[in-house]
Amino acid sequence: MTTVGALINQTRNDYLRTGQPEVRNKLNGAISDSAETLTFSRPLNALSMGSRISIGLEDMHVWSVDGAALTADVDRGEYGTVAAAAGDKAVVLVNPRYSDSQILRALNSAVSMLASEGLFAVSTVEVTYNSTVNGYDLASSTNVLGLVDVLWESTTDARKQWSRLPNVRLIRNTNTDDFASGTAIAVDRGIPNGCTIRATYKHELSAGLSSLDDVFETVTGLESDAADLLCIAAALHLTAGKEITLNEVDAARPRRGSETPPGTFSQADSNLRTLYRDRVRAERRRLNDKHGSFRVREYAI
């Protein structure tokens, strides 16, 4: 299982920075979520007035620094982030090209990109069959795309026999008083009362990553094989505007055409996009091979 923190590092190191290290420092002493004077354990160097610094998912603006005291006065929770406490020796990124919070937002955008490419999540729900009940809730808060398989287990424990349940209907837009998720399966074949029914279904991905400790497989529904694809998609999202910045005539630090000629970032983006398309096709094929759809009748109420 892969955490968001690991995905952020992979995105930055493998697809954004590619060997170029970030300028770093460390806190000297823990800070609360309201402290505005930070003390550092290393020389400030590139950290100066006007710098943007990043600790975890919080970005800050530096108003002034004291190089002798190794301190800086900052505004907390800047650039769309939220102020948070940090521990002693916490790593501080100085003027990061891409902060952790930026990459996290891009990862969530990437989940939406992948959903539009036909990638999906797979979940399983188990219910106990009751001969007096026909319908069973799929218990998903996201849009169900279809059934993968529906099995039932023999009530004879010693046999450990699971059989496919063919006569199943998928019902959408149901009354939520009956089925909380709005989607249910209806069982139209008599099977032994009290046996277990296991329904495996496809549903939409969820772009709900919010913490460095979130496990991306659990939150998004993507499988571990898609970790690199999610990072590639996030990198594409972050680099989309680089060519615009390069070509701005009033750029603060213009470069000679021989250094960064027009199209430099477009070409890099093109290479990344080619890699993205190849990985999307491969992941979509892998998912469809692994989770082929179960043929059922579908009803919308």
N, C-alpha and C positions, 0 to 999 in steps of 0.2 A: 504494500500500500504506500502511496506517495503523497506527501504533504504539499500544501500550497507553497511553503517556504522552499522546498526542494525544486518545485516547478519554476519558481521565480529565478532561482540560481541557474537552473538549466537554460531557461529562456535567455537570460542575460549573458551567460558564459558561452553558450553554443551558437546562438543565433543573432545576438546584438553586439556584444563587445568582442567576441572571437579572439580572445587572448590579450586584450587591452585591459589592464586592471583598473578598478576604480580607486580614486584617492580616498583614503580612510583615516579615521581617528578612533579613539575610544573615550567613553565617559570616565571621569574620575569621581566616582560616587553615584549612587542611585538618584533619580529625579522623580518628582511627582508629576501628575498631569497638568499642573499649573505653574511649575517652576519656569522662570524666564531667564535665569542666569545659569549657564551650563559650564562646568569645569571639565577640562580634557586632560588626558594622561600623556599625550604626545604633543610635540611642537605643532602650532597651528598651520604653518606653511600656507597651503592654498586656501585655507579657511579665512575669509576676510569679510569686511563689510559688504553686504549685498549678496553674500553666498546663500545658496539653498542647501540645507543639510537634511539628511534623512536618517531616522532611527526606526527600524521596523517599518510599520505602515504609516508612520507619521512623518510629514515633511514640515520644515521650519524655515523661516526667513531670518537671516542674521542682520541685525542692525549695527552692532559694533563689536569689536574684539579687543582683548588685552593680551598681547603676545607674551608678556612677562608672567602674568598670572595664569595664562592658559585658560581664559574664560571668554565667553561670548554672550551677549544679550540678544535674545531671540523672540520672535513671535511664534506661538505654538499653533499647531493644527492648521497650517497654511496649505494652499494649493488643493483645496478640496479634501483634506484629510482631517482626522480627529486626534486631538491631543491624548496621549497615553503615557502612563508611568513607564519608566525604563530602569533596568538594574545597573549596578556598578559594572564597569567594563563593557557595557553595551557598545556594539559597533556603530560608528557614525559614518555614513557615506557623505562625502563633501562634493557638492556640485555634481551629483550623479546625472549622467545623460538620461538614464531611466531609473526612477526610484522604484522601490518595492510596491508602493501604492499605485503607480502608473501601470506597472506590469500586472498587478492583480486585476485592475480594471480591464486591461487588455485580455487577460485570461477569461474573464466572464464574457467579454464580447466574442472571444474565440469560440466559446461553447455555443453561442447563438449561431455563429458562422457554420459550425460543424453540424448543428441540427438542420440547417437549411440545405446541407449537402447530403442529407439522407441517412446520417448516423443517428443511432437511437440507443436508449437504455433498455435493459431487460430486468424485470423483477418477477418474483414468485410469491403467490399467496396460497396458503393451505386452509381449507375449510372442512368441517365435518358434515358429511351428507346426512340430510334429514328428509325422509321420504315425503314429509308434508310440506316441504319447501322446494320451490322450483328455481329461485334466483339467488345468486351469491355475489356480494360486492367485491370488486377487484382492489379496493382500498388504495387507490393511487390518487395523489393530488395533482398529477400532471396528465396531459392528454394521452389516452391509450391509443396506440397506433394499430394494434392487432394482437391476436393470440399466437404464441409460439407453439405451445403444446398444452394439453389437458390430460392428466393421468389420474387414475384412482387406484388405491392400494387395497389388496384383499384384506378382509377382516381377520383372516387366519395369520397371526403374526409369524408363525414358523415358516410360512411359505415365502414371505417377503416378495410378493408378486405385485408389480405395478403394470397396469394395462392402460392403453390409450382409450379415452372416452370420446367416441366419435360424434355422438349426437349432442352437440353443444352449440348454443347460440350466443353471440356477443351482442349485448344490448347497450346502446348509447343513449345519452340524454334522458336517463331515467329520473324518476322522482327521488330527490335527495333525502326525503323522509324515509324511503325504503332502502336506498343505496347511497351512502354518504358521498361516494366519489362521483356519482352520476353515471357510472359504467358498471355493468354486471355481466355475469355469465348465467345462462339458463340451461339447466340440465334436463334433457328430454328423454332420458333413458333410465329405467329402474335399475339401481345397483344396491348392494346390501346396505341396509340402514346402519349409520355409525361409521362407515368407512371414510378414509381421508381422500379428499380431492385436492390435487395440486395443479394450479393453473399458472403457467409461465406466459408472460405477455410483454410486448414491446411498448415503450412509451417515450415521450419526449425527454430530451436532456434538460437539466436544470442549471441555470447560470446563477448560482447562489453562493459562490466562494466569498468568504468574508474575513477569514483569519489565517495567519501563517500556519496554524496547526490543523486546519481543515484537511481531511483526506479527500483528494479530488475525486477518487472513484465513488466514494460514499455520497458526496454532495451532488456531483454532476450526473452520475449514472454511466459515465464513460468507463471503459475497461482499461486495465493497466497498460495494455498494448498501445493505447492511444496517447500516452503521456507526451511523447516527442511531437506528435501531430498537434496537440494542444499548444505546445510551446512554439511551434512553427507558425501557427495561426495567430498567436499573440504577437509574435515578432512582426508579422506582416501588418497587423493593425497598427503597431507603434511606428513603423517606418514609412507608412503611407504618405506622410506629409513632408518627408525629408527633401525631396526634389523642389518643392515649392519654396522652402526656406533657402535652399542653395541659390535659387534664381532671383531672389528678392534684390532689387537694385539698391535698397537702403539698408542692406545687412550691416550689422555693427562691425563685422570682421570679414570684409570681402576677400576672396581668394583669387589668385591668378587662374586663368582658364586652364593653364597647363597642369595645375595642382588638382583641381576638381572640375573637369570640363562638364558642360551640360550633359545630362543623361547618366552621370555616375551612379546616383542613387536609384535611378530607374532600372539600370542594368542589374544592380544588386537585388532590387525588389523582384525583378523578373526571374532571377535564379531561385530566389526564395519561393516565389509563387509556383514555379515549376515543381520544386520539391514538395510544396503543399498539395498540388493537384495529384502528384504520384502517390503521396501517402493517403490522401482521401480515398482514392480509388482502391488502394490496397486494403485500407481499414473497412471500407464499405463492403468489399468482397468477403473479407474475413468474417464480418458480422453476419452477413447473409448466409454464408456457408455454415456458420456455427448455429445460427438461430433462424433456420428456414421457417417461413410462416405456416401455421396450422390452418387448414382450410375449414372455415366455419361460415355459417350464415350470420350476417350482421343486420341488426334492426336499430332504427332510430325512432324514439318515441316523441 
